[in-house]
Amino acid sequence: MKTVTVLGATGSIGLNTLDLVERHRDRYAVDALTAQSNVDELAALARRHGARRAVIGDPALHGRLKAALSGSGIEAAAGPDALVEAADGDAEFVMAGIVGSAGLAPTLAAIRRGAQIGLANKECLVCAGEIVMREVRRSGAELLPVDSEHNAIFQVFDAERSESVKRILLTASGGPFRNWSRERMAQATPEQAVAHPNWSMGAKISVDSATMMNKGLEMIEAFHLFPLQPDQIVILVHPQSVIHSMVEYVDGSTLAQLGSPDMRTPIAYCLAWPERIAAPSPPLDLAAMGQLTFEAPDETRFPALRLAGHCLRAGSEAATVLNAANEIAVAAFLERRIGFLDIAACVEKTLDRINIEDATSLEDVFALDAAARRLADSLIPGSSSQK
């Protein structure tokens, strides 16, 4: 039995992970589950999966969680320190599914103790890639990419002969606004932005897909996960989301990983690695699909790609600012305080105006992240910093 902790259990990654765990009860046992504020669902999941501990990120909700778990024998804890303690527990596998930079400290705790980690939080590597990978090398932790694109590369990348890799091609669906003009995107609503054509994801990630910032963040993540130079990472728009990514080799061969757009496939690959387990993903029927299409990304209509490319070459500190400003801008858009096109504009202004200093420790990263958030927030009409 492999013991499993799920950070972000009530999100889409967490729920899909627990779906697989439940389908393979003979292989997996749940140690700890965490969530930020959804007390009722966290308590229900902890009871259903027989978790040893449940942790709610908001410390004000500790009492509600204890009451919801009364009589179950499940330990209830709350607060950021408790999230880190859950990751630093005894579970052999930790699914790092907390969205945004909030997942950095718990994920690092799991890495530092040498656990096997399913990395579904790309912001960890975007914000602090050099620090995270240094800790992976020091501890011997196994960092397994859950993002469908990086998981696809992981499956076909010849790590023992990386010099034979010419480049990787990260595929992108193009999101719900792939064919929209800039004028039309200026009027886009949050409801339209989160309506992804292929994947079922949380609101923040869905908006990132709509701006294509998600793909930009994935470029930075790939740079840290694989031994590549920035110019070896290429974005290719593939609307059907069947080819999840490709690796091109120096001899002209291109290896691709294909599958239905179902996150349970890459999650299952990480859970069972280096073996494989059955997943309920729909079988891929290429004959019924008929054709697969590809196109180059448009950085004019989707400037987030250009900004991410700049940060990839500028270094980890710029990427930290990129991610922090984007989180603030996306939240403002979802709250209808700014328009869709204002997201990338806010990020670009933050990058232009902030004073970026070297960040060699986690404390430095958090300080730079906080400074970028304050600056990005000050650029948003009606923000608290403008009052």
LOPA-437216 format. One record per residue: residue in one letter; z, y, x of N, C-alpha, C in turn. Coordinates in steps of 0.05 Angstrom, whole numbers, plus 32768, in hexadecimal, padded with zeros to 4 digits. Layout:
aZYXZYXZYX/...
***
This chain:
m80007FE88011800080008000800080198011/k7FED802B800C7FEC8045801A7FFA80598008/t800E80678014801C807C8004800C80968006/v800C80A57FEF7FFB80BC7FEC800B80D47FE1/t800780EB7FED801181047FE37FF981157FDB/v7FFB81227FC47FE581337FBB7FEF81507FB9/l7FE581617FCA7FEB817D7FC97FD7818A7FB7/g7FE081967FA17FCE81A17F8D7FC6818B7F79/a7FD9817D7F6E7FD481667F5D7FC7816C7F43/t7FCB81857F387FC1818B7F1E7FA581987F1F/g7F9B819D7F377F7F81A77F397F6B81917F38/s7F5181987F397F3C81847F357F3D816F7F4B/i7F4181777F647F4381647F7A7F5B81517F77/g7F72815D7F707F89814D7F6C7F8781397F55/l7F7C81417F3F7F7981307F287F6581197F2E/n7F4F811F7F3C7F3C810A7F447F4880F77F58/t7F5981017F6A7F6780EF7F7C7F7980DC7F6E/l7F8880E77F5B7F9B80D67F4C7F8C80C27F3A/d7F7580CA7F307F6580B77F217F5D809F7F31/l7F5680A37F4A7F4F808D7F5C7F68807D7F64/v7F7E808B7F687F97807C7F6F7F9F806A7F58/e7F9C80747F3F7FA380637F287F90804B7F25/r7F77804F7F2C7F6480397F2B7F6980247F40/h7F78802B7F557F7D80197F6B7F9B80177F71/r7FAA80117F5C7FC780107F5E7FD07FFB7F72/d7FBF7FE77F787FC67FD37F8B7FC57FDD7FA8/r7FB97FF47FAC7FB57FFF7FC77FC580187FCD/y7FCC80287FB87FD880427FBC7FF180467FAC/a800480547FB8801D805C7FAA8021807A7FAF/v802A80887F9A802D80A57F9C804880AC7FA7/d804980BD7FBB806280C77FC6806A80E17FBA/a805980F67FBD806081107FB38048811D7FA6/l804D812D7F918038813D7F848041815A7F83/t802F816D7F87803681897F86802281987F74/a802C81AF7F6A801B81C27F5B802781DD7F5F/q801981F27F588023820D7F5C803382167F44/s802982127F2B8038821D7F148036820B7EFB/n802581F77EFB802181E77EE3803781D17EE1/v804E81D97ED7806581C77ED7806181AF7EC6/d805781B37EAD8055819D7E9A804281877EA5/e802B81907EAF8018817C7EB98022816E7ED2/l802F817D7EE3803A81717EFC804F815C7EF5/a806081627EE28075814F7EDA806881367ECE/a8054813A7EBD804781237EB0803981127EC5/l802C811E7ED8801E810E7EED803380FF7EFE/a8049810D7F05805D81007F15806980E77F07/r806E80E97EED807880D37EDE806380BD7EDC/r804A80C47ED6803580B07ED2802F80A07EEC/h803180AE7F03802A80A07F1C804280977F2C/g805A809B7F20807280917F2E8078809F7F48/a807380B97F49807880C87F62809580C87F69/r809A80CA7F8380B680CC7F8D80C080E97F8A/r80AE80FC7F8E80B581187F8D809F81297F80/a80A7813E7F72809481517F67809D816D7F6F/v808A817E7F78809181987F82808081AD7F74/i808D81C27F6A807F81D87F5E808081F07F71/g806981FD7F76806882127F8A8078822B7F83/d807982317F69808782497F6080A582427F5D/p80B6824E7F6E80D282477F6D80E0824D7F53/a80D582607F4480E182687F2A80DF82517F15/l80CD823E7F1B80C982287F0880D8820F7F0E/h80EA82107F2280F981F97F2A810981EC7F13/g811781FD7F04812781F37EEE811681E57ED9/r80FF81F07ED280ED81E47EBF80E381C97EC9/l80DD81C77EE280D481AD7EED80EA81987EEC/k810281A07EF48119818D7EF3811D81837ED7/a811B81957EC3811F818D7EA78109817A7E9E/a80F081807EA780DA816F7E9F80DB81537EAB/l80E981517EC280EB81377ECF8106812A7ECA/s811681357EB98131812B7EB48130810D7EAC/g814180FD7EB9814280E17EB2812D80CF7EC0/s811B80DB7ECE810580CC7EDB810C80C17EF6/g812080CD7F03812680C67F1E811480D37F33/i810280E47F2A80EF80F17F3C80FD810B7F46/e80FD810F7F60810881267F6C80F7813F7F66/a810481557F5E80F6816E7F5880FD81837F6C/a80E981907F7780EE81A67F8A80DA81BC7F84/a80E081D47F9180CF81EB7F8B80CE81FE7FA3/g80B9820D7FA480B682227FB880A4821A7FCF/p809B822E7FDF808882297FF580938216800A/d80AD8218801080B98205802380B881E88019/a80BC81E57FFF80BC81CA7FF480A081BE7FF5/l808B81CF7FF2807081C67FF4806B81BB8011/v807581CA8024807281C18040808181A78044/e809981A5803980A9818C803C809B81748030/a808E81788019807F8163800C80698159801F/a805A816B802B80458164803E805081578057/d8068815E805E8074815480778085813B8072/g8080812E805A808F81168053808580FD8061/d808780E78053808180CD805F806580C28056/a805780D08045803E80C5803B802A80C18051/e801C80AB8051800880A680657FEF80B78061/f7FE880BC80487FD080CC80427FD980E58032/v7FCF80FC803A7FD58115802C7FBB81228023/m7FB8812580087FA181337FFE7FA781517FFE/a7F9A8161800E7F9F817D80107F8C818C7FFD/g7F96818E7FE47F8581997FCF7F8F81B47FC4/i7FA181C27FD27FAA81DC7FC97F9481F07FD0/v7F8D82007FBC7F7782137FBF7F80822B7FCF/g7F6F82357FE17F73824D7FF07F86824B8007/s7F8D826280137F9D8262802B7FB982588026/a7FC28256800D7FDC824C80067FDF822F800F/g7FC9822180137FCA8205801C7FCD82018039/l7FCC821780497FCC821580667FE682098071/a7FFD8214806A8016820B8075801C81EE806E/p801981E58055801E81C9804F800A81B6805D/t7FF181BE805F7FDD81AD806D7FE481AA808A/l7FEC81C080977FF481BF80B3800C81AD80B7/a801F81AD80A48036819C80A6802E817E80A6/a801B817780968011815B80958002815580AF/i7FF3816880B97FE4816480D27FF7816080E9/r800C817080EB801E816F8102802E81558104/r8031814780ED803F812D80EF802B811680F2/g8011811D80F57FFD810880FB7FF480F880E3/a7FF6810380CB7FEE80F580B37FCF80F380B1/q7FC680E3809F7FAA80E280977FA780F68081/i7F95810980847F92811F80717F7681208065/g7F758120804A7F5C8126803D7F5B81448039/l7F49815180487F48816F80487F3581798032/a7F418182801C7F31818E80067F3481AC8006/n7F4581B680187F4A81D380197F3B81DE8031/k7F2381E8802C7F1281F280427F1E820B804F/e7F2F821A80407F3A8233804A7F4C822E8062/c7F58821680657F688210807C7F5882148096/l7F40820980967F2F820B80AE7F22822680B0/v7F1D8233809A7F11824E809A7F25826280A5/c7F3E8260809C7F53827380A47F5D826E80C0/a7F60825580C77F6E824F80E07F63823680ED/g7F48823580EE7F3B821D80F87F4382158114/e7F45822881267F4D822181427F6982168144/i7F7B822281347F97821981347F9981FD8128/v7F8C81F981117F8D81E081037F8181C98115/m7F6A81CE81217F5E81B981317F6E81B3814A/r7F7B81C781557F8C81C3816C7FA381B18165/e7FAF81B4814D7FC481A381447FBB8187813E/v7FA2818581337F97816A812F7F94815B8149/r7F8A8168815D7F87815B81787FA281538183/r7FB6816581807FD08160818B7FDF8148817D/s7FDD814881637FEC813481547FDE81198150/g7FC4811981537FB48101814D7FB080FD812F/a7FB48111811F7FB0810F81027F92810980FD/e7F8D80FC80E67F7180F780DE7F6A810A80C8/l7F57811C80CE7F4F813180BB7F34812880AE/l7F35812080957F1E811580877F1481298073/p7EFC813380757EF2814880647EEB813E8048/v7EF6814C80337EF1814480187EDA8153800B/d7ED5816C80137EBE817A80087EA681688009/s7E9781677FF47E8081547FF37E6D8158800A/e7E69817180127E55817680287E60816C8042/h7E79817280497E84816A80627E89814C8063/n7E908141804C7E948124804A7E7A8116804F/a7E64812180447E49811680487E4281168066/i7E48812C80737E42812E80907E53811A809F/f7E6D811880987E7F810680A57E7580E980A3/q7E6880E2808D7E5E80C7808A7E4680C1809B/v7E3680D580A27E1D80CF80B17E1C80DD80CC/f7E3180E980D57E3280F780EF7E3B80E38104/d7E2B80E081197E3180CE81307E4480DC8143/a7E5E80DA813D7E7280E9814C7E7380E0816A/e7E6C80C7816F7E6D80BD818B7E5580C7819B/r7E4180D0818E7E2980DA819C7E2080F5818F/s7E338108818F7E2E812181817E188131818E/e7E12812C81A87DFD813A81B67DE2813381AA/s7DE0811E819B7DC78116818F7DC181248174/v7DD58134816B7DD2814381527DC4815D8158/k7DAF816281497DA0817C814C7DAD8191813B/r7DB2818B81227DBF819E810F7DC8818F80F7/i7DD8819C80E77DE0819180CD7DD681A480B7/l7DD0819980A07DC781A980897DDB81A58072/l7DE981BB806D7DFC81BB80577DED81C3803D/t7DED81B1802A7DDE81B680117DF081C77FFE/a7DE281D77FEE7DF081E87FDB7DE081E67FC0/s7DEF81E57FAA7DE181E47F907DD481FF7F8A/g7DDE82147F967DD5822F7F8F7DE6823C7F79/g7DF7822C7F6C7E0982367F577DFA823F7F3E/p7E09824A7F2B7DFE82507F117DEA82687F11/f7DEB82787F277DDA82907F287DC3828D7F3C/r7DBC82757F427DA8826F7F577D8E827F7F53/n7D8582817F3A7D6C828F7F337D7082AA7F27/w7D8882B57F277D8E82CE7F1B7D8782E57F2E/s7D7E82FC7F237D7983137F337D9483217F39/r7D9483337F4D7DAD83417F537DB583527F3B/e7DA2835D7F2D7DA8836E7F167DB6835D7F00/r7DAD83457EFC7DB983347EE87DD5832A7EF1/m7DD783247F0B7DF1831C7F157E0683327F13/a7DFE834A7F147E1083617F117E1F83607EF7/q7E1383547EE37E1F83527EC87E2D83377EC2/a7E2E83267ED67E38830B7ED27E56830C7ECB/t7E5E82FA7EB97E7A82F87EB07E8882E17EBF/p7EA382E17EBF7EB182CA7ECB7EA982B07EBE/e7EA582B07EA47E9E82977E967E83828C7EA0/q7E70829E7EA57E5782957EB07E59828B7ECD/a7E6A82987EDC7E6D82927EF87E7B82777EFC/v7E8D826F7EEB7E9B82557EEF7E8C823E7EE2/a7E7682437ED57E66822E7EC87E5382227EDC/h7E5E82127EEE7E4D82067F037E3A81F17EF7/p7E2181F17F007E0D81DF7EF37E1181C17EF9/n7E2081BA7F0F7E22819E7F167E3E81947F1A/w7E5081A47F247E6B819B7F2B7E8081A67F18/s7E9581977F157EAD81A07F067EC281A87F1A/m7EC781C27F1C7EDA81CD7F317EEC81E27F25/g7F0081EA7F347F1181FF7F2C7F03821A7F2B/a7F10822E7F1F7F0382487F1B7EFC82567F35/k7F0F82567F497F0A82647F617EF282587F71/i7EF2823E7F737EDD82307F827EC282347F73/s7EC382347F597EAA82387F497E9F82537F4E/v7EB082687F4F7EA682837F557E9A82847F71/d7EA882777F847E9E82767FA07E8282697FA1/s7E7E82557F907E6482487F8F7E4F825B7F84/a7E57826B7F707E45827E7F637E3C82947F77/t7E4F829D7F887E4882B17F9C7E3C82A57FB5/m7E3E828A7FB77E37827A7FCF7E4A827F7FE6/m7E60828D7FE17E75828F7FF67E7F82737FFD/n7E8082617FE97E8982467FEE7E7982398004/k7E5F823E80047E4E823280197E5382408034/g7E58825A80337E5F8268804C7E79825D8058/l7E8D825980477EA6824E80517EA28232805C/e7E90822380507E8B820780597E7D82088074/m7E6D821C807A7E61821F80957E77822180AA/i7E8A823280A47EA0823680B77EB1821C80BA/e7EB6820F80A37EC581F680A47EB681E180B5/a7E9C81DF80B17E8C81CB80C07E8D81D080DE/f7E8E81EA80E57E8F81F181027EA881E5810F/h7EBE81E581007ED781DA810B7ED981BC8109/l7ECD81B080F47ECF819380F07EBD81838103/f7EA6818F810A7E928180811A7E8B818F8133/p7E84818181497E7E818E81627E62819B8161/l7E6181B381567E4881C181517E4A81DE815A/q7E3381EA815F7E31820781637E2982148149/p7E2F822E81457E28823A812C7E0B82378124/d7DF8823981377DDC823781307DD3821A8129/q7DE58207812B7DDF81EC81227DE881E68106/i7DF281FA80F87DFB81F680DC7DE8820680CA/v7DDA81F880B87DC6820480A77DCC81FF808A/i7DC7821380797DCB8210805C7DB0820B804F/l7DB081F8803D7D9781F1802E7D9E81EE8010/v7D9181FE7FFF7D9681FC7FE37D8981E47FD7/h7D9881D47FC97D8F81BB7FBD7D9B81B97FA1/p7D8D81C37F8C7D9981C77F727DA381AE7F65/q7D9881967F6B7DA1817E7F5D7DBC81737F67/s7DC5817C7F7E7DDF81747F8A7DE181557F8C/v7DCB81497F957DCA812C7F997DCD81267FB7/i7DBE81347FC87DC281327FE57DD981457FEC/h7DEF813A7FF57E07814B7FF97E0781598014/s7DF9814F80277DF3815D80407DE481498052/m7DD9815480687DC98144807A7DCF814B8097/v7DCA813780A87DCC813B80C57DB1813580D2/e7DA7814980E07D8D814680EE7D91813F810B/y7D84812B81157D87812281317D70812A8142/v7D74812A815C7D608134816F7D468123816F/d7D48810A81657D3080F981657D1F80FD814C/g7D278110813B7D18811681227D238108810A/s7D3780F7810D7D4380E980F67D5680FD80E7/t7D5680FB80CD7D69810A80BD7D7780F680AB/l7D9280F580AD7DA280E3809D7DB080F38087/a7DAE80E9806F7DBA80F780587DCD80E58049/q7DE280F0803D7DF380E1802B7DEE80EB800F/l7DE880D97FFD7DE180DF7FE17DF680D47FCE/g7DF880E07FB77E0A80D67FA27E0A80E87F8B/s7E1480DE7F747E1780EF7F5D7E2C81057F62/p7E29811C7F567E3D81317F5A7E58812B7F4E/d7E67811B7F5B7E8281127F517E9481127F69/m7EA981237F687EBB81257F7F7ECB810C7F85/r7ECB80F97F727EDA80E07F787ECD80D07F8E/t7EB380D47F937EA680C67FA97EB180CE7FC4/p7EB080E87FCB7EBC80EF7FE57EDA80EB7FE7/i7EE880EE7FD07F0580E97FD17F0A80CC7FD6/a7EFB80BA7FC97EFF809D7FCE7EF980967FEB/y7EE580A37FF67EDE809D80127EF580A48025/c7F0280BB801F7F1980C480307F3180B2802B/l7F3780AC80127F4F809C800B7F4E80818019/a7F378074801A7F35805980247F2C80588041/w7F24806E804D7F18806E80687F2A805F807C/p7F1E804E808C7F01804A80917EF48035807F/e7F02802C806A7EF7801A80577EEB80298040/r7EE2801B802B7ED8802880137EE5801A7FFB/i7EEA802A7FE67EF4801F7FCD7EE180277FB6/a7EE280187FA07ED1801E7F897EDA80397F7D/a7EC680497F757ECB80627F667EBA80617F4D/p7EC3806F7F387EB4806E7F1E7E9E80827F1C/s7E94808C7F337E7E80A07F337E6580947F27/p7E5680A37F177E3D80987F0B7E2A80907F21/p7E1C80797F1D7E0980707F317DF280847F33/l7DE780867F4B7DD080997F4F7DB6808B7F48/d7DA780977F357D8E808D7F2C7D7880A07F34/l7D6D809C7F4B7D5880AE7F567D3F80AD7F46/a7D3880957F3B7D2080937F2B7D2280A47F12/a7D3980A47F057D3D80B47EED7D3D80D27EF4/m7D4780D97F0B7D4880F57F137D2C80FF7F19/g7D1B80EF7F257CFF80F77F297CF981077F42/q7D09811C7F477D03812C7F5F7D1C813A7F69/l7D1C81407F837D3181507F8F7D2381687F9C/t7D2F817F7F987D2281987FA27D3481A67FB5/f7D2881B77FC67D3781C67FDA7D2B81E27FDD/e7D3C81F57FE57D3282107FEB7D45821D7FFE/a7D3C8231800C7D4D8240801E7D5F8253800E/p7D77825880187D89826B800A7D808288800D/d7D8782987FFA7D7F82B47FFA7D9782C58000/e7D9982CF80197DB082DE80227DB082FB8016/t7D9A8303800C7D99831E7FFF7DA7831D7FE4/r7DA183097FD47DAE83067FBA7DCA82FB7FBD/f7DCF82EC7FD37DE982E07FD77DF482E87FF3/p7DFD83017FF57E06830C800F7E1E82FE801B/a7E2D82EE800B7E4482E080157E3C82CD802C/l7E2482C2802B7E1A82B180407E1782C0805A/r7E0D82D880597E0982E980707E2582F0807C/l7E3882F7806B7E5282FE80757E6082E78082/a7E5D82CF80767E6A82B780827E5D82B0809D/g7E4282B3809E7E3582AE80B77E3E82C180CD/h7E4282DA80C77E4C82ED80DA7E6882E580E4/c7E7982DD80D17E9582D580D97E9582BB80E9/l7E8382A980E37E81829180F37E7D82978110/r7E6C82AB81157E6682B281317E7A82C5813D/a7E8882D4812C7E9C82E781367EB682DB813E/g7EBD82C481327ED682B681397EE982B28122/s7EFE82A381287F11829A81137F1E82B18105/e7F2482C781137F3282DD81077F2182EA80F1/a7F0782ED80F67EF682F980E27EF482E680CA/a7EF482CC80CE7EF382B980B87F0D82BB80A7/t7F2482C080B57F3D82C380A67F3A82DB8093/v7F2F82F1809C7F2C8309808C7F1883038075/l7F0282F6807B7EEE82EE80677EFB82DF8050/n7F0B82CB80577F1782BA80427F2B82CA8032/a7F3C82D9803F7F5182E880317F4582FD801D/a7F31830C80277F24832080167F1683137FFF/n7F0A82FC80047EFB82EE7FEF7F0F82E47FD9/e7F2682DA7FE17F3982D17FCD7F4282E87FBB/i7F4782FF7FC77F4F83177FB77F39831F7FA5/a7F2083207FAF7F0A832A7F9F7F0383167F88/v7F0482FC7F8D7EFF82E97F787F1482EB7F62/a7F2D82ED7F6A7F4282F07F567F3E83097F45/a7F35831F7F517F3083387F427F1983347F2F/f7F0483257F387EED83207F267EF6830F7F0E/l7F0582FA7F137F0E82E97EFD7F2082F87EEA/e7F2D830C7EF47F3E831D7EE27F2E83347ED6/r7F1383357EDB7F0083497ED07F0683657EDB/r7F1283677EF27F1783827EFE7F00838C7F0F/i7EEE83797F187ED683817F277EBF83707F1D/g7EA783787F247E8F83697F1C7E8983537F30/f7E7683427F297E6F832B7F3A7E6583347F55/l7E5483477F567E4983507F707E5E835F7F81/d7E7383687F747E8883767F837E9883637F95/i7E9683487F8F7EA683357FA07E9D83377FBD/a7E8383337FC27E7983347FDD7E7C83507FE9/a7E7883647FD87E7B83807FE27E9783857FEC/c7EAB837C7FDE7EC7837F7FE57ECC83718000/v7EC2835980037EC68349801B7EB983588033/e7EA18362802F7E93837080457EA28389804D/k7EAB8399803A7EBA83B180417ED483AA804F/t7EE1839580487EFA838D80557EF483858072/l7EDF837680777ED7836F80927ED0838780A3/d7EC3839B80967EBB83B380A57ED383C480AD/r7EE783C4809C7EFD83D8809F7F1683CE80AD/i7F1A83B480AE7F3383A980B87F3383A980D6/n7F4A83AC80E27F4E83A980FE7F56838D8104/i7F44837E81107F48836181167F53835D8132/e7F6A835081337F76834A814D7F77832B8150/d7F7B832281697F7C8306816E7F9382F8815E/a7F8D82E181537FA182D281447FA482B68151/t7FB882B481627FBC829B81717FD282898166/s7FE0829281527FF5828281457FF182838127/l8000827181197FFE827280FC800A828C80F1/e801E829780FE802982B080F5801582C680F7/d800582C6810D7FF082DA81107FDB82D780FA/v7FD482BF80F37FC082BA80DE7FCB82C580C3/f7FE482BF80BD7FEF82C880A47FF082E780A3/a7FF782F380BA7FF8831180BB7FDC831D80B7/l7FC8831180C37FAD831B80BF7FA3831680A3/d7FAA82FF80987FA382F8807D7FAF830D8069/a7FC98313806E7FD68326805C7FCA8342805E/a7FC3834B80777FB78365807B7F9C8366806D/a7F8C8351806F7F72835080627F7583518043/r7F89834480397F8D8344801C7F9583608012/r7FA6836D80217FAF8388801A7F97839B801A/l7F868399802E7F6F83AA80307F5B83A4801A/a7F55838B80157F43838380007F4D838D7FE5/d7F67838A7FE07F7283927FC77F7083B07FC3/s7F7383BF7FD97F7183DC7FD77F5583E67FD0/l7F4183D47FD37F2583DB7FCD7F1E83D57FB0/i7F3083C97FA27F2A83C17F867F3583D67F73/p7F2583E17F617F2E83F67F4E7F4583EC7F3D/g7F5A83FD7F3B7F7083F67F2A7F8583E47F37/s7F8183DE7F517F9483CD7F5F7FAF83DB7F63/s7FC483CB7F687FDE83D77F6C7FDF83E97F84/s7FCF83E37F987FCF83F47FB07FC1840F7FAC/q7FB384127F957FA6842B7F8F7FB7843D7F7D/k7FCD84327F737FDD84417F607FF184527F6F/
***
